[in-house]
Amino acid sequence: MVTEDLFIPYTVPGAIGEIRAKMRVLGESYDGKGSTLKVRAPKELIDRFITRFGLKNS
């Protein structure tokens, strides 16, 4: 298990719902471009989400 910050732009539909369903969300913040979620999950799962949704680690 690892802890990472993921930035999810508002233009990416469905990502936050799936993250909430499959990972533990430790915190969140918002700005004009999107949400940053601090998540805890297996590294492989986080890597799959990053690839699938084209996300960036913060």
Secondary structure by P-SEA (a helix, b strand, c coil): cbbbbbbbcccccaaaaaaaacccccccccccccccccccccaaaaaaaaaaaccccc
